[in-house]
Amino acid sequence: MPGTSGGEICFNTGMTGYQEIYTDPSYHGQIIVNTASHIGNYGVKNDENESDSTSIKGLVVNEFSNGHSRPAAHESLQEFLESHNTVGIEGIDTRKLVRHIRKAGAMNAIISSEIFDVSELQKQLQEVPDMASLELSSVVTTKEPYDLGGENTGRKVAVLDFGIKRSILSNFTERNCQLRVFPAKSTFEEMQGWQPDGYFLSNGPGDPAAMDYAVETVKEILSADIPLFGICLGNQLLARAVGIDTFKMHHGHRGLNHPVKNLQTGISEITSQNHGFAVSKESLEVSEQAELTHLDLNDNTVEGLRLKNKPAFSVQHHPESSPGPHDSQYLFDDFVELLNAN
């Protein structure tokens, strides 16, 4: 829709999955550049949304398709974006733009289809906050706890919602887990009152270094020796809870074909990723409490860790694979096994 919007600009290399990207709460505060040439050509299907609305601040594409070819689609991408007041621009040389971001690193940007005064846009750009040191999970989290999965269907998992995707929740319920999803700032005592068998730390937006409230909660969970699993932001929070540093990446990982090596099995996996912060490999390597389990084969960054003396592990990539390959979905099974063993 016409408008003006600013945020951190980043790119996603996935050839498909634009709907899942735009509705992923982890993208809150960001303008997305899609590297695929044609966006919108298969429309929008309601059950593929990762949340109730779009999370992105805007999108930049090469060529936008107003029509769509998929008979199962409920509406066009244009109709979907208009209904969620999402600003977008097309006709951009996205390959050139991506090369610039890869070289210069993460930065703020502003897009507009209504203001053409560069000085005015520059003025508005100065008001866009930097992602570093920004706490956003409390903005996108659920406002009240809610339950998923039938009663007495299986192990009870307390989910800390920092901006969770629906497909992650589905992976748990498909494995017969009973879930209670809690707001990001829920206390350990509040969640423990439900008597869960384990805890899950979700994905989400923002800087983990600005989330001391969540780090303290994770420390309490670890002190209770209750099984714990984290994905993406959850991986970073688990690391910080045991004294391991995190950092803002140069331009982040966002796409569907990132190679990761499982150091425990020696097997490489193709993964879906979306993160602009990461766990410090140097800090992890000197930790007495945790060890590296997964390594990114593109840049040797941390893709997973586990604690040595606690039933807790986490990964940086997205095993729910929505969208993306299914190589890493075994991690949900690993967590269920951990629940059953405790």
PAZAPA-200406 format. One record per residue: x, y, z of N, C-alpha, C in turn. Coordinates in steps of 0.2 Angstrom, whole numbers, padded with zeros to 4 digits, always signed. Layout:
BEGIN
XYZXYZXYZ/...
***
This chain:
BEGIN
+0004-0006+0000+0000+0000+0000+0004+0006+0000/+0002+0012-0002+0006+0018-0002+0007+0020+0005/+0013+0023+0006+0015+0026+0012+0023+0026+0013/+0025+0028+0019+0032+0029+0021+0033+0025+0027/+0039+0021+0027+0041+0017+0033+0048+0016+0033/+0051+0016+0040+0058+0015+0041+0059+0009+0045/+0065+0007+0045+0067+0001+0049+0074-0001+0047/+0077-0007+0050+0083-0010+0048+0082-0014+0042/+0086-0012+0037+0085-0016+0030+0089-0022+0030/+0086-0028+0028+0090-0034+0028+0087-0038+0022/+0090-0043+0020+0088-0047+0014+0087-0054+0015/+0082-0057+0012+0081-0064+0013+0082-0068+0006/+0086-0073+0006+0088-0076-0001+0083-0082-0003/+0078-0083+0001+0073-0088-0001+0069-0087-0007/+0069-0092-0011+0065-0092-0017+0057-0092-0016/+0055-0095-0011+0048-0095-0009+0047-0093-0002/+0041-0093+0001+0040-0092+0008+0039-0085+0010/+0037-0080+0005+0037-0073+0007+0031-0072+0012/+0026-0076+0012+0021-0075+0017+0023-0077+0024/+0027-0082+0024+0029-0084+0031+0034-0079+0034/+0038-0076+0029+0043-0071+0031+0039-0065+0034/+0034-0062+0030+0031-0056+0032+0027-0057+0038/+0025-0063+0040+0021-0063+0046+0025-0066+0052/+0032-0067+0051+0036-0069+0056+0038-0064+0061/+0036-0064+0068+0037-0059+0072+0044-0057+0073/+0049-0062+0071+0056-0060+0072+0058-0054+0067/+0054-0053+0062+0056-0048+0058+0053-0041+0060/+0050-0040+0066+0048-0034+0068+0053-0029+0068/+0051-0023+0065+0056-0017+0064+0060-0017+0059/+0059-0022+0054+0064-0023+0048+0060-0022+0042/+0064-0019+0037+0062-0019+0030+0065-0025+0026/+0061-0029+0023+0064-0035+0019+0065-0033+0012/+0071-0035+0010+0072-0036+0003+0072-0043+0001/+0067-0045-0004+0067-0051-0007+0072-0052-0013/+0076-0057-0013+0081-0058-0018+0078-0061-0024/+0072-0065-0023+0069-0068-0028+0066-0063-0033/+0066-0064-0040+0064-0059-0044+0057-0057-0044/+0053-0062-0043+0046-0061-0043+0042-0063-0037/+0039-0058-0034+0036-0059-0027+0028-0058-0028/+0024-0063-0025+0017-0062-0026+0014-0067-0031/+0018-0071-0034+0015-0075-0040+0011-0081-0038/+0012-0083-0031+0007-0088-0029+0002-0086-0024/+0001-0080-0023-0004-0077-0018-0003-0079-0011/-0008-0079-0007-0008-0079+0000-0013-0085+0002/-0011-0089+0006-0015-0094+0009-0016-0094+0017/-0021-0093+0019-0022-0091+0026-0018-0095+0031/-0018-0102+0030-0015-0106+0035-0008-0106+0035/-0005-0102+0031+0002-0102+0030+0005-0096+0034/+0001-0092+0037+0003-0086+0041+0007-0089+0047/+0012-0085+0050+0015-0087+0056+0013-0083+0062/+0009-0078+0061+0006-0074+0066-0001-0071+0063/-0004-0067+0067-0011-0064+0065-0010-0058+0060/-0004-0055+0059-0003-0050+0055+0004-0050+0052/+0006-0045+0048+0012-0044+0045+0016-0041+0051/+0023-0043+0051+0027-0040+0056+0032-0035+0054/+0034-0036+0047+0039-0031+0044+0037-0024+0044/+0042-0020+0043+0040-0013+0042+0039-0011+0035/+0041-0015+0031+0040-0014+0023+0044-0019+0019/+0043-0019+0013+0046-0023+0008+0049-0020+0002/+0054-0023-0001+0057-0020-0007+0058-0026-0012/+0055-0025-0018+0056-0031-0022+0058-0029-0029/+0060-0033-0033+0061-0032-0040+0055-0031-0044/+0051-0036-0045+0045-0036-0048+0039-0039-0044/+0034-0036-0043+0028-0038-0039+0023-0040-0044/+0020-0046-0042+0015-0049-0046+0008-0048-0043/+0004-0044-0046-0003-0043-0044-0008-0049-0044/-0006-0053-0050-0010-0059-0050-0007-0065-0047/-0010-0070-0046-0007-0076-0044-0010-0083-0047/-0006-0088-0047-0008-0094-0051-0010-0100-0046/-0010-0099-0040-0012-0105-0036-0019-0105-0034/-0023-0110-0036-0030-0110-0035-0032-0110-0028/-0027-0113-0023-0029-0113-0016-0028-0107-0013/-0025-0102-0016-0024-0095-0013-0031-0092-0011/-0031-0089-0005-0037-0085-0003-0037-0078-0006/-0031-0075-0007-0031-0068-0009-0025-0067-0012/-0024-0061-0016-0018-0059-0019-0013-0056-0013/-0007-0056-0014-0002-0053-0010-0004-0046-0009/-0005-0043-0014-0007-0035-0014-0013-0034-0009/-0018-0038-0010-0024-0038-0005-0022-0039+0002/-0018-0044+0003-0015-0046+0010-0011-0040+0013/-0007-0037+0009-0003-0032+0012-0007-0026+0013/-0012-0024+0009-0016-0018+0010-0020-0019+0016/-0022-0025+0018-0027-0027+0024-0023-0026+0030/-0016-0027+0029-0012-0026+0035-0007-0020+0035/-0009-0015+0031-0006-0008+0031+0001-0009+0030/+0004-0013+0026+0011-0014+0025+0013-0011+0018/+0018-0006+0019+0021-0002+0014+0026-0006+0010/+0026-0006+0003+0031-0009-0001+0032-0005-0007/+0038-0006-0010+0040-0003-0016+0043-0008-0021/+0042-0007-0028+0045-0012-0033+0049-0008-0038/+0052-0012-0042+0056-0009-0048+0063-0008-0045/+0065-0011-0040+0072-0010-0037+0077-0015-0040/+0083-0013-0041+0088-0018-0043+0090-0021-0036/+0087-0027-0034+0088-0030-0028+0095-0033-0027/+0097-0036-0033+0104-0039-0033+0109-0033-0031/+0108-0028-0034+0113-0022-0033+0112-0020-0025/+0106-0019-0023+0105-0017-0016+0108-0023-0011/+0107-0029-0013+0110-0034-0008+0117-0034-0008/+0120-0033-0014+0128-0032-0014+0130-0026-0009/+0126-0021-0009+0128-0015-0005+0127-0017+0002/+0122-0020+0004+0121-0022+0011+0126-0027+0013/+0128-0032+0009+0133-0037+0011+0140-0033+0012/+0141-0028+0008+0148-0025+0009+0148-0020+0015/+0142-0016+0015+0142-0011+0020+0139-0013+0027/+0136-0018+0027+0133-0021+0034+0126-0019+0035/+0123-0021+0041+0116-0019+0043+0116-0012+0044/+0110-0009+0042+0109-0002+0042+0102+0000+0042/+0100+0006+0044+0093+0008+0044+0091+0011+0037/+0085+0010+0035+0083+0013+0028+0076+0016+0029/+0074+0019+0024+0067+0022+0024+0064+0021+0017/+0058+0019+0016+0055+0018+0009+0049+0022+0009/+0047+0025+0003+0041+0029+0002+0039+0028-0005/+0032+0028-0005+0029+0029-0012+0024+0035-0012/+0026+0040-0007+0022+0046-0007+0026+0052-0005/+0032+0051-0003+0037+0057-0001+0043+0056-0006/+0044+0062-0010+0050+0061-0014+0055+0067-0013/+0054+0070-0007+0059+0075-0005+0064+0071-0001/+0070+0071-0004+0076+0067-0001+0077+0070+0006/+0078+0076+0007+0079+0079+0013+0074+0077+0019/+0068+0077+0017+0063+0075+0022+0063+0068+0024/+0065+0064+0019+0066+0057+0020+0072+0056+0025/+0077+0059+0023+0083+0059+0028+0081+0061+0035/+0077+0066+0036+0075+0068+0042+0071+0063+0046/+0067+0059+0042+0063+0054+0045+0067+0048+0047/+0072+0047+0043+0077+0041+0044+0081+0042+0050/+0082+0048+0052+0086+0049+0058+0082+0047+0064/+0076+0047+0064+0071+0045+0069+0070+0037+0070/+0073+0033+0065+0072+0026+0066+0077+0023+0071/+0075+0020+0076+0080+0017+0081+0085+0012+0078/+0091+0011+0081+0095+0006+0079+0093-0001+0082/+0094-0006+0079+0092-0013+0081+0096-0015+0087/+0103-0013+0087+0107-0014+0093+0104-0011+0099/+0104-0015+0105+0101-0013+0111+0094-0011+0111/+0090-0014+0106+0083-0013+0106+0080-0019+0108/+0075-0018+0113+0071-0024+0116+0064-0024+0112/+0063-0029+0109+0056-0029+0105+0052-0035+0107/+0054-0040+0110+0050-0046+0112+0044-0044+0115/+0044-0039+0120+0038-0037+0124+0033-0034+0120/+0035-0032+0114+0030-0028+0109+0026-0034+0105/+0029-0039+0103+0026-0044+0099+0023-0050+0103/+0025-0051+0109+0023-0057+0113+0015-0057+0114/+0013-0063+0116+0006-0063+0118+0004-0059+0124/-0002-0057+0124-0003-0052+0130-0006-0057+0136/-0008-0062+0135-0011-0067+0140-0009-0074+0138/-0008-0078+0143-0006-0085+0142-0012-0089+0138/-0010-0094+0134-0015-0098+0131-0013-0105+0130/-0017-0110+0129-0016-0117+0129-0017-0119+0122/-0012-0124+0120-0013-0128+0114-0012-0135+0115/-0015-0140+0111-0015-0147+0112-0020-0149+0118/-0022-0155+0117-0027-0157+0121-0025-0158+0128/-0029-0158+0133-0027-0160+0140-0025-0167+0141/-0020-0168+0145-0017-0175+0146-0015-0179+0140/-0013-0175+0135-0011-0178+0128-0004-0180+0128/+0000-0177+0133+0007-0179+0133+0011-0174+0137/+0017-0174+0136+0022-0169+0140+0019-0162+0140/+0020-0159+0146+0018-0152+0146+0024-0147+0145/+0024-0143+0140+0029-0138+0139+0027-0131+0140/+0030-0127+0144+0029-0120+0145+0033-0117+0140/+0030-0113+0136+0033-0109+0130+0033-0102+0132/+0040-0099+0132+0041-0092+0133+0040-0089+0126/+0035-0085+0125+0034-0082+0118+0038-0075+0118/+0043-0075+0114+0047-0069+0113+0045-0066+0106/+0041-0070+0102+0039-0068+0095+0038-0075+0091/+0035-0079+0094+0035-0086+0092+0031-0087+0085/+0033-0092+0081+0030-0093+0075+0025-0099+0076/+0020-0099+0072+0015-0104+0073+0017-0111+0071/+0022-0111+0066+0024-0118+0064+0028-0121+0070/+0032-0117+0074+0035-0120+0080+0030-0124+0084/+0025-0120+0086+0020-0123+0090+0017-0129+0087/+0016-0129+0081+0013-0135+0077+0018-0141+0078/+0024-0140+0078+0029-0145+0078+0029-0149+0085/+0027-0145+0090+0026-0148+0097+0020-0152+0098/+0014-0148+0095+0008-0152+0096+0007-0158+0092/+0011-0158+0086+0011-0164+0082+0015-0170+0085/+0019-0168+0090+0022-0173+0094+0019-0174+0101/+0012-0173+0101+0008-0175+0107+0010-0171+0113/+0013-0165+0112+0014-0160+0118+0008-0156+0120/+0008-0155+0126+0003-0150+0128+0006-0144+0130/+0004-0138+0127+0008-0132+0128+0004-0127+0131/+0007-0123+0135+0004-0116+0138+0009-0111+0136/+0007-0106+0132+0011-0101+0129+0011-0095+0134/+0016-0092+0136+0017-0087+0141+0020-0081+0138/+0017-0075+0140+0020-0068+0138+0028-0068+0140/+0032-0064+0136+0039-0064+0137+0041-0062+0144/+0038-0058+0147+0040-0056+0154+0037-0060+0160/+0034-0066+0158+0031-0070+0164+0037-0072+0168/+0036-0073+0175+0041-0075+0179+0041-0083+0180/+0047-0085+0182+0047-0092+0183+0042-0095+0187/+0040-0092+0193+0035-0094+0197+0028-0095+0194/+0027-0090+0190+0020-0090+0186+0020-0096+0182/+0025-0098+0178+0025-0103+0174+0026-0110+0177/+0030-0110+0183+0030-0116+0186+0024-0118+0190/+0020-0113+0191+0013-0115+0194+0009-0120+0190/+0010-0120+0183+0007-0125+0179+0010-0132+0179/+0016-0132+0182+0020-0138+0183+0022-0142+0176/+0025-0138+0172+0027-0141+0166+0033-0146+0166/+0033-0150+0161+0039-0155+0161+0045-0152+0158/+0044-0147+0154+0050-0143+0151+0048-0136+0149/+0053-0133+0147+0052-0126+0144+0055-0125+0137/+0052-0120+0134+0054-0119+0127+0055-0111+0127/+0061-0109+0124+0063-0102+0123+0062-0101+0115/+0057-0096+0113+0056-0095+0106+0061-0090+0103/+0060-0090+0096+0063-0085+0092+0060-0078+0094/+0062-0073+0091+0060-0066+0092+0064-0061+0089/+0062-0055+0089+0066-0049+0087+0070-0046+0092/+0075-0041+0090+0078-0037+0095+0085-0040+0097/+0088-0036+0101+0095-0038+0104+0094-0042+0110/+0097-0048+0111+0097-0052+0117+0100-0048+0123/+0105-0044+0121+0109-0041+0127+0104-0036+0130/+0098-0034+0127+0094-0029+0130+0088-0033+0134/+0089-0039+0135+0084-0044+0138+0086-0047+0145/+0088-0043+0149+0090-0045+0156+0085-0049+0159/+0078-0047+0159+0073-0050+0162+0072-0057+0160/+0073-0059+0153+0073-0065+0151+0079-0070+0153/+0085-0067+0153+0091-0070+0155+0090-0073+0162/+0087-0068+0166+0086-0070+0174+0081-0076+0174/+0076-0076+0170+0071-0081+0170+0074-0088+0168/+0078-0088+0163+0082-0094+0160+0086-0096+0166/+0090-0092+0169+0094-0094+0175+0090-0098+0180/+0084-0096+0181+0080-0099+0186+0078-0106+0184/+0076-0107+0177+0074-0113+0174+0080-0118+0175/+0086-0116+0173+0092-0120+0174+0093-0122+0181/+0092-0118+0186+0094-0119+0193+0089-0125+0195/+0083-0125+0192+0078-0131+0194+0079-0137+0190/+0084-0137+0186+0086-0144+0182+0080-0146+0178/+0076-0142+0175+0071-0144+0171+0073-0143+0163/+0071-0148+0159+0073-0148+0152+0071-0142+0149/+0076-0140+0144+0075-0133+0141+0078-0134+0134/+0074-0131+0129+0076-0131+0122+0074-0123+0120/+0079-0121+0116+0078-0114+0113+0080-0114+0105/+0076-0109+0102+0077-0108+0095+0079-0101+0093/+0084-0100+0090+0086-0093+0087+0087-0088+0093/+0082-0083+0095+0083-0079+0100+0084-0083+0107/+0080-0089+0107+0081-0093+0113+0088-0096+0114/+0091-0097+0108+0098-0099+0108+0103-0094+0111/+0102-0088+0109+0106-0082+0112+0104-0081+0119/+0098-0082+0121+0097-0081+0128+0099-0086+0133/+0099-0092+0130+0102-0098+0134+0110-0097+0135/+0113-0094+0130+0120-0093+0130+0122-0087+0135/+0118-0082+0135+0119-0077+0140+0118-0079+0147/+0113-0083+0148+0111-0085+0155+0117-0089+0158/+0122-0092+0154+0128-0095+0157+0134-0091+0155/+0133-0085+0154+0139-0080+0154+0143-0080+0147/+0139-0082+0142+0142-0082+0135+0140-0076+0131/+0144-0073+0128+0142-0066+0124+0138-0067+0118/+0135-0062+0116+0132-0062+0109+0134-0056+0106/+0133-0055+0100+0135-0049+0096+0130-0048+0090/+0131-0042+0087+0127-0040+0081+0131-0042+0075/+0128-0046+0071+0131-0048+0065+0132-0042+0060/+0137-0043+0055+0138-0038+0050+0132-0037+0046/+0129-0043+0043+0123-0042+0039+0118-0048+0041/+0119-0052+0045+0115-0058+0047+0114-0063+0042/+0110-0068+0044+0108-0074+0040+0101-0074+0039/+0098-0074+0033+0091-0075+0032+0090-0078+0025/+0088-0084+0025+0087-0088+0019+0085-0095+0021/+0085-0099+0015+0082-0106+0016+0087-0112+0015/+0094-0110+0013+0098-0114+0011+0105-0114+0014/+0105-0112+0021+0111-0111+0024+0114-0118+0027/+0120-0120+0025+0123-0126+0027+0126-0126+0034/+0124-0131+0038+0126-0132+0045+0128-0139+0047/+0134-0139+0050+0136-0146+0052+0135-0147+0059/+0131-0153+0060+0130-0156+0067+0137-0159+0069/+0140-0156+0074+0146-0159+0076+0146-0165+0080/+0140-0167+0083+0139-0173+0086+0138-0179+0082/+0135-0178+0076+0134-0183+0071+0139-0183+0065/+0142-0177+0064+0146-0176+0058+0142-0175+0052/+0136-0175+0052+0131-0174+0046+0130-0167+0045/+0130-0165+0039+0128-0158+0037+0121-0157+0035/+0118-0152+0037+0111-0151+0036+0110-0144+0032/+0105-0144+0028+0103-0137+0025+0097-0134+0029/+0098-0128+0031+0094-0125+0036+0090-0119+0034/+0085-0117+0037+0082-0111+0036+0084-0106+0042/+0086-0100+0040+0089-0096+0045+0086-0089+0045/+0086-0085+0051+0083-0078+0051+0086-0075+0058/+0092-0072+0057+0095-0069+0063+0100-0064+0062/+0100-0058+0065+0105-0053+0065+0109-0053+0070/+0108-0057+0076+0113-0057+0081+0115-0065+0082/+0120-0066+0085+0123-0073+0086+0127-0073+0092/+0128-0080+0094+0132-0081+0100+0140-0081+0098/+0144-0078+0102+0151-0078+0101+0154-0084+0102/+0157-0087+0096+0161-0093+0096+0167-0093+0101/+0170-0087+0101+0176-0087+0105+0174-0087+0113/+0168-0084+0115+0166-0084+0121+0163-0091+0123/+0160-0095+0118+0158-0101+0120+0163-0106+0120/+0169-0106+0117+0174-0110+0117+0178-0110+0124/+0178-0105+0127+0181-0105+0134+0176-0106+0140/+0170-0107+0138+0165-0108+0143+0166-0115+0146/+0165-0116+0153+0165-0122+0156+0158-0125+0157/+0153-0122+0155+0146-0124+0156+0143-0127+0150/+0146-0124+0144+0142-0126+0137+0147-0128+0132/+0145-0132+0127+0149-0134+0121+0145-0133+0115/+0149-0132+0110+0147-0131+0103+0144-0137+0100/+0138-0137+0097+0135-0143+0094+0134-0142+0087/+0133-0136+0084+0131-0135+0077+0135-0129+0075/+0138-0130+0069+0143-0124+0066+0140-0122+0059/+0140-0116+0058+0138-0113+0051+0144-0114+0046/+0143-0118+0041+0148-0119+0036+0150-0114+0031/+0146-0108+0031+0148-0103+0027+0153-0098+0031/+0152-0097+0037+0156-0092+0041+0158-0094+0048/+0157-0101+0049+0159-0104+0056+0156-0100+0062/+0150-0097+0061+0147-0095+0067+0143-0100+0071/+0142-0099+0077+0138-0104+0081+0131-0105+0079/+0129-0111+0078+0123-0113+0076+0119-0118+0081/+0123-0119+0086+0119-0123+0092+0124-0124+0097/+0121-0125+0103+0125-0127+0109+0121-0131+0114/+0124-0134+0119+0121-0138+0124+0125-0137+0130/+0122-0137+0136+0125-0137+0142+0128-0143+0145/+0133-0143+0148+0137-0150+0150+0134-0153+0156/+0131-0149+0160+0128-0152+0166+0121-0151+0168/+0117-0149+0163+0110-0147+0163+0107-0150+0157/+0100-0152+0158+0096-0154+0152+0094-0149+0148/+0099-0145+0144+0097-0139+0140+0101-0139+0134/+0098-0137+0128+0101-0136+0122+0097-0131+0118/+0101-0129+0113+0097-0124+0108+0101-0124+0102/+0097-0121+0097+0100-0120+0090+0098-0113+0087/+0103-0110+0083+0102-0104+0080+0097-0104+0074/+0097-0109+0070+0093-0110+0064+0086-0112+0066/+0082-0113+0061+0075-0114+0062+0073-0121+0060/+0073-0126+0064+0071-0133+0063+0063-0134+0061/+0059-0129+0062+0052-0130+0060+0051-0129+0053/+0056-0126+0049+0057-0127+0042+0050-0124+0039/+0048-0118+0041+0043-0115+0038+0044-0107+0036/+0047-0106+0030+0048-0111+0025+0055-0114+0025/+0056-0119+0021+0063-0122+0021+0064-0129+0021/+0070-0132+0021+0071-0139+0021+0069-0142+0028/+0068-0149+0028+0066-0152+0035+0072-0156+0038/+0078-0154+0036+0084-0158+0039+0085-0158+0046/+0082-0153+0049+0083-0152+0057+0077-0153+0061/+0072-0155+0058+0066-0156+0062+0067-0162+0068/+0072-0166+0067+0074-0171+0073+0075-0167+0079/+0076-0161+0079+0078-0157+0086+0072-0157+0090/+0066-0157+0087+0060-0157+0091+0059-0164+0094/+0061-0169+0091+0061-0176+0093+0066-0177+0099/+0072-0174+0098+0077-0174+0103+0074-0171+0110/+0071-0166+0109+0068-0162+0115+0063-0167+0119/+0058-0170+0115+0053-0174+0118+0057-0180+0121/+0062-0183+0118+0066-0188+0121+0069-0186+0128/+0071-0180+0128+0074-0177+0134+0068-0176+0140/+0062-0174+0137+0057-0173+0142+0055-0180+0145/+0055-0185+0141+0053-0192+0143+0059-0195+0148/+0065-0193+0147+0070-0196+0151+0071-0192+0158/+0067-0187+0159+0068-0183+0165+0061-0184+0169/
***
